[in-house]
Structure formats: C-alpha cells, structure tokens
C-alpha cells in the first residue's frame, strides 16, 4: 500500500493567524525579514530597466497618478513564495485600459484586442516578479514564482489593507502611466486536501511517498504534478500556498 506523508518545513502555518493592534503590526512590519532589506527599498527603481528592455522603450518614474481617478483599471498580480522562510510577496501591475492597450501595442507592434493586451500585462508582471526574485537572492531568500492572474482593484485594496508592508511606484511608457505594486503579506500557507490541489499551488512541505521524497517544499505545481498528487495521495492534508486566484477554481 502506498503511503503519502507531508513533512513540515520551516514555514508558518497560516491557520494560526492572530489579530494585532496597530502598534504591534507596525513593529512587526519594521522587523519583517523582507521589508527591512535594501532589496525591498529599491524594488521600484530596479524594475524600470528590465521593463524598458521588455517593451523596447524607456520606462521611467512619473508623478502621474491617473489610476486613482480611473474607474477602468486592469490589475494583474502574482505571488512569490519562500516556503523555507514562510515569506510571501505579491507583485502586481495596474494600468488603465488605454495604458494596457499601449503596452500591448508596444510589445506586439500592432493594435491589440483587450485579451491580447491583458496577456501583455501578464508578461510585464512576470518581469517585475523576476526582478523581485533576483533582488532577494543576495539577501538569502529563494522565491518561487506563482502564475499571473487578473484581479480586481478591490481585491488588490484588500490585500494592501492586510499587508505587512507595501511599496509602489508609478512609471510611464511615453504618455501612458501604470503602477507597480509590491506587498509583503502574512503567510498564506493553508492545509488543503491533496485532491484540491491544482496548478499554481506552492508546497510548503516536503511530500514523500513510501518514504521517498517526490516533491520538495517550494515546488510550484504544474497541472500534471497536481494531478499525480490528487491521484496518489487522496485524503492527505498538505500545507501549501494557494495561487492568487485559487478561489476562482
């Protein structure tokens, strides 16, 4: 008989969340291992050059904040997880529909449909997340990237309200502004039945079958890997980080 075992790593179980006072939250923010790094402080500025390379045009900081007044904003976000240290960062890009189409046109060289433009924005957030991952290597972190997904501005505001720390920068591609946002969130690892795992989940535990390590913590599941776990380890509760839109499944 096959035996599946999920072995705890050093990550924090999200089931143990507590309510904190403003003073305690502020102190925790100042002491958080991600938020107190030089890499965190420099994220916005570090992202402009890679984005310029991706878009083939200069991307520069701007004081334009048209997003705040726009009722039509697209937000694409993804999570980065360091399961060994129990840390999670959400990177996101916000743009108006006009700016989203401008980004898509710049990347593809032609006018784009909304769907194509949204895919271009997803590629932008992939680059932004890659900057985060690279910036924190020298700080001793090893982040696993999740999958980009479109979320609403309200959902982003809710993430910001509960974040340990936030930073953002407005940038411009020509006359079109968009915003890069970074959030340090409380550990969102949760215990989930193996049969509920899907593509994009990140393991917060080592997974062993008959005593043999088959998937290490920090592994981001492909749909094939998730299917294998669902079939092999049915009934096992695994500690894992959900993708940013897991609730949509």
TORMI-997879 format. One record per residue (C-alpha): residue in three letters; x negated, z negated, y. Coordinates in nm, 4 decimals. Layout:
% residues N
("ALA",(X,Z,Y))
...
***
This chain:
% residues 249
("UNK",(0.0000,0.0000,0.0000))
("UNK",(-0.1300,0.0956,0.3441))
("UNK",(-0.1884,-0.1979,0.5803))
("UNK",(-0.1985,-0.1435,0.9574))
("UNK",(-0.3452,-0.4078,1.1861))
("UNK",(-0.3729,-0.4127,1.5655))
("UNK",(-0.6699,-0.6260,1.6716))
("UNK",(-0.6750,-0.7855,2.0170))
("UNK",(-0.9401,-0.6645,2.2595))
("UNK",(-1.0272,-0.8423,2.5834))
("UNK",(-0.7247,-0.7015,2.7662))
("UNK",(-0.4472,-0.9140,2.9137))
("UNK",(-0.1034,-0.9125,2.7528))
("UNK",(0.1496,-0.8020,3.0122))
("UNK",(0.4136,-1.0320,2.8590))
("UNK",(0.2535,-1.3292,3.0372))
("UNK",(0.3339,-1.2243,3.3945))
("UNK",(0.3867,-1.5072,3.6427))
("UNK",(0.5367,-1.5333,3.9898))
("UNK",(0.2829,-1.6198,4.2584))
("UNK",(0.3008,-1.7410,4.6155))
("UNK",(0.1700,-1.5144,4.8928))
("UNK",(-0.1399,-1.7295,4.9279))
("UNK",(-0.2202,-1.7183,4.5588))
("UNK",(-0.1572,-1.3421,4.5485))
("UNK",(-0.3882,-1.2894,4.8471))
("UNK",(-0.6647,-1.4924,4.6835))
("UNK",(-0.6230,-1.3071,4.3552))
("UNK",(-0.6421,-0.9757,4.5412))
("UNK",(-0.9709,-1.0767,4.7045))
("UNK",(-1.1134,-1.1824,4.3698))
("UNK",(-0.9855,-0.8896,4.1615))
("UNK",(-1.2837,-0.7148,3.9956))
("UNK",(-1.1660,-0.3675,4.1034))
("UNK",(-1.0603,-0.4448,4.4604))
("UNK",(-1.3793,-0.6275,4.5540))
("UNK",(-1.6126,-0.3379,4.4659))
("UNK",(-1.7868,-0.0994,4.7034))
("UNK",(-1.6362,0.1864,4.4990))
("UNK",(-1.2845,0.0721,4.5843))
("UNK",(-1.3602,0.0600,4.9556))
("UNK",(-1.4989,0.4160,4.9529))
("UNK",(-1.2360,0.5895,4.7364))
("UNK",(-1.0555,0.7825,5.0093))
("UNK",(-1.3687,0.9254,5.1665))
("UNK",(-1.5208,1.0066,4.8270))
("UNK",(-1.2205,1.2222,4.7327))
("UNK",(-1.2322,1.4743,5.0176))
("UNK",(-1.5319,1.6802,4.8986))
("UNK",(-1.4088,1.7280,4.5363))
("UNK",(-1.0660,1.8250,4.6698))
("UNK",(-1.2261,2.0753,4.9064))
("UNK",(-1.4147,2.2228,4.6096))
("UNK",(-1.0899,2.2475,4.4100))
("UNK",(-0.8934,2.4091,4.6927))
("UNK",(-1.1742,2.6269,4.8246))
("UNK",(-1.1210,2.4999,5.1787))
("UNK",(-1.2200,2.1892,5.3753))
("UNK",(-1.0102,1.8778,5.3185))
("UNK",(-1.0659,1.6278,5.5982))
("UNK",(-0.9258,1.2877,5.7015))
("UNK",(-0.6458,1.3104,5.9558))
("UNK",(-0.4293,1.0834,6.1674))
("UNK",(-0.1220,1.2970,6.0943))
("UNK",(0.1410,1.0834,5.9204))
("UNK",(0.4289,1.3296,5.8926))
("UNK",(0.5042,1.1989,5.5431))
("UNK",(0.6533,0.8811,5.6851))
("UNK",(0.9198,1.0771,5.8695))
("UNK",(0.9942,1.3303,5.5972))
("UNK",(1.2871,1.2889,5.3600))
("UNK",(1.1442,1.5529,5.1270))
("UNK",(0.8243,1.4209,4.9765))
("UNK",(0.6765,1.5022,4.6368))
("UNK",(0.4663,1.2341,4.4689))
("UNK",(0.2543,1.2934,4.1594))
("UNK",(0.0756,0.9951,4.0073))
("UNK",(-0.1197,0.8870,3.7034))
("UNK",(-0.2624,0.5637,3.5715))
("UNK",(-0.6223,0.4830,3.4863))
("UNK",(-0.6785,0.2004,3.2388))
("UNK",(-0.9848,-0.0023,3.1494))
("UNK",(-0.8398,-0.1741,2.8434))
("UNK",(-1.1524,-0.3782,2.7726))
("UNK",(-1.1268,-0.5446,3.1152))
("UNK",(-0.7487,-0.5426,3.1437))
("UNK",(-0.7536,-0.3379,3.4659))
("UNK",(-0.5172,-0.0636,3.5735))
("UNK",(-0.5281,0.1681,3.8764))
("UNK",(-0.2574,0.4110,3.9872))
("UNK",(-0.3799,0.7188,4.1746))
("UNK",(-0.1229,0.9341,4.3499))
("UNK",(-0.0860,1.2273,4.5883))
("UNK",(0.2067,1.2551,4.8294))
("UNK",(0.2964,1.5741,5.0138))
("UNK",(0.5935,1.7281,5.1879))
("UNK",(0.7453,2.0354,5.0243))
("UNK",(0.5793,2.2516,5.2895))
("UNK",(0.2366,2.0986,5.2249))
("UNK",(0.2907,2.1188,4.8481))
("UNK",(0.3557,2.4929,4.8726))
("UNK",(0.0492,2.5309,5.0992))
("UNK",(-0.1669,2.3554,4.8377))
("UNK",(-0.0225,2.5739,4.5620))
("UNK",(-0.0837,2.8903,4.7639))
("UNK",(-0.4411,2.7835,4.8386))
("UNK",(-0.5124,2.7165,4.4695))
("UNK",(-0.3329,3.0200,4.3233))
("UNK",(-0.3899,3.2696,4.6012))
("UNK",(-0.0236,3.3616,4.6369))
("UNK",(0.3143,3.2208,4.7320))
("UNK",(0.4340,2.9776,4.4662))
("UNK",(0.7574,2.8530,4.3186))
("UNK",(0.8267,2.4830,4.3581))
("UNK",(0.7392,2.4271,3.9902))
("UNK",(0.4031,2.6041,4.0255))
("UNK",(0.3288,2.4132,4.3453))
("UNK",(0.4102,2.0831,4.1727))
("UNK",(0.1694,2.1744,3.8914))
("UNK",(-0.0973,2.2421,4.1540))
("UNK",(-0.0344,1.8962,4.2991))
("UNK",(-0.0751,1.7507,3.9487))
("UNK",(-0.4183,1.9151,3.9335))
("UNK",(-0.5013,1.7566,4.2696))
("UNK",(-0.4171,1.4103,4.1334))
("UNK",(-0.6293,1.4835,3.8240))
("UNK",(-0.9251,1.5470,4.0540))
("UNK",(-0.8503,1.2324,4.2558))
("UNK",(-0.8345,1.0286,3.9355))
("UNK",(-1.1617,1.1815,3.8198))
("UNK",(-1.3202,1.0567,4.1416))
("UNK",(-1.1920,0.7058,4.0638))
("UNK",(-1.3273,0.7177,3.7096))
("UNK",(-1.6717,0.8404,3.8216))
("UNK",(-1.6945,0.5986,4.1151))
("UNK",(-1.6473,0.2947,3.8947))
("UNK",(-1.8982,0.3830,3.6230))
("UNK",(-2.1821,0.2221,3.8184))
("UNK",(-1.9594,-0.0825,3.8739))
("UNK",(-1.9392,-0.1339,3.4973))
("UNK",(-1.5860,-0.0002,3.4422))
("UNK",(-1.4769,0.2581,3.1870))
("UNK",(-1.1390,0.4002,3.2844))
("UNK",(-0.9239,0.6167,3.0605))
("UNK",(-0.7100,0.8683,3.2498))
("UNK",(-0.3393,0.8972,3.1819))
("UNK",(-0.1220,1.2026,3.2325))
("UNK",(0.0046,1.3077,3.5773))
("UNK",(0.3773,1.2766,3.6320))
("UNK",(0.6139,1.3250,3.9233))
("UNK",(0.7634,1.0004,4.0523))
("UNK",(0.9957,0.9323,4.3430))
("UNK",(0.8843,0.7893,4.6749))
("UNK",(1.0976,0.4844,4.5942))
("UNK",(0.9139,0.4319,4.2658))
("UNK",(0.5822,0.4525,4.4488))
("UNK",(0.7019,0.1983,4.7046))
("UNK",(0.7978,-0.0373,4.4218))
("UNK",(0.4509,-0.0002,4.2696))
("UNK",(0.2942,-0.0669,4.6095))
("UNK",(0.5055,-0.3781,4.6606))
("UNK",(0.3873,-0.5309,4.3330))
("UNK",(0.0260,-0.4095,4.3521))
("UNK",(-0.2716,-0.6441,4.3591))
("UNK",(-0.4415,-0.4201,4.6161))
("UNK",(-0.3703,-0.0871,4.7849))
("UNK",(-0.5657,0.1675,4.9847))
("UNK",(-0.4700,0.5110,5.1137))
("UNK",(-0.5972,0.7957,5.3279))
("UNK",(-0.4202,1.0840,5.4989))
("UNK",(-0.6042,1.4146,5.4672))
("UNK",(-0.5392,1.7660,5.5876))
("UNK",(-0.5741,2.1150,5.4437))
("UNK",(-0.5661,2.3207,5.7616))
("UNK",(-0.2481,2.2171,5.9423))
("UNK",(-0.0919,2.0652,5.6302))
("UNK",(-0.1305,1.6914,5.5712))
("UNK",(-0.0964,1.4976,5.2493))
("UNK",(-0.1794,1.1432,5.1422))
("UNK",(-0.3979,0.9973,4.8690))
("UNK",(-0.2908,0.6541,4.7499))
("UNK",(-0.4674,0.4107,4.5172))
("UNK",(-0.3149,0.0923,4.3734))
("UNK",(-0.4595,-0.1843,4.1609))
("UNK",(-0.1695,-0.3071,3.9506))
("UNK",(-0.1240,-0.6138,3.7370))
("UNK",(-0.1942,-0.5468,3.3711))
("UNK",(0.0995,-0.3490,3.2349))
("UNK",(-0.0038,-0.3681,2.8713))
("UNK",(0.3017,-0.4358,2.6603))
("UNK",(0.3721,-0.4895,2.2929))
("UNK",(0.5623,-0.1927,2.1583))
("UNK",(0.6696,-0.0859,1.8123))
("UNK",(0.4474,0.1830,1.6632))
("UNK",(0.7466,0.4144,1.6272))
("UNK",(0.7996,0.4022,2.0065))
("UNK",(0.4510,0.5306,2.0915))
("UNK",(0.4206,0.8792,2.2391))
("UNK",(0.1664,1.0978,2.4140))
("UNK",(0.0023,0.9299,2.7115))
("UNK",(0.0071,0.5690,2.5912))
("UNK",(-0.3357,0.3989,2.6003))
("UNK",(-0.4227,0.1488,2.3274))
("UNK",(-0.5164,-0.1994,2.4456))
("UNK",(-0.6110,-0.2956,2.0891))
("UNK",(-0.8165,-0.1546,1.8062))
("UNK",(-0.5956,-0.0055,1.5360))
("UNK",(-0.7080,-0.0477,1.1755))
("UNK",(-0.5594,0.0987,0.8592))
("UNK",(-0.6603,-0.0750,0.5326))
("UNK",(-0.9409,-0.2470,0.7224))
("UNK",(-1.0854,0.0786,0.8588))
("UNK",(-1.0971,0.1371,1.2353))
("UNK",(-0.8979,0.4543,1.3029))
("UNK",(-0.8405,0.4245,1.6786))
("UNK",(-1.0308,0.2074,1.9251))
("UNK",(-0.8823,0.0355,2.2256))
("UNK",(-0.8869,0.2541,2.5393))
("UNK",(-0.7829,0.5605,2.3353))
("UNK",(-0.5241,0.7728,2.5166))
("UNK",(-0.2842,0.9037,2.2550))
("UNK",(-0.2186,1.2707,2.2061))
("UNK",(0.1223,1.3540,2.0629))
("UNK",(-0.0450,1.4191,1.7265))
("UNK",(-0.2175,1.0790,1.7258))
("UNK",(0.1031,0.9050,1.8311))
("UNK",(0.2966,1.0809,1.5538))
("UNK",(0.0381,0.9677,1.2998))
("UNK",(0.0720,0.6053,1.4146))
("UNK",(0.4517,0.6276,1.4075))
("UNK",(0.4453,0.7563,1.0509))
("UNK",(0.1700,0.5295,0.9167))
("UNK",(0.2310,0.2002,1.0962))
("UNK",(0.6073,0.1811,1.1289))
("UNK",(0.7161,-0.1704,1.2248))
("UNK",(0.3774,-0.2746,1.3674))
("UNK",(0.3804,-0.4098,1.7248))
("UNK",(0.0877,-0.2668,1.9194))
("UNK",(-0.0435,-0.3780,2.2591))
("UNK",(-0.0699,-0.0665,2.4763))
("UNK",(-0.0430,0.0647,2.8313))
("UNK",(0.2526,0.2989,2.8923))
("UNK",(0.2195,0.6268,3.0825))
("UNK",(0.3562,0.6090,3.4331))
("UNK",(0.6845,0.7720,3.3325))
("UNK",(0.7249,0.6208,2.9827))
("UNK",(1.0719,0.5044,3.0830))
("UNK",(1.1844,0.8669,3.1090))
("UNK",(1.1480,0.9284,2.7368))
***
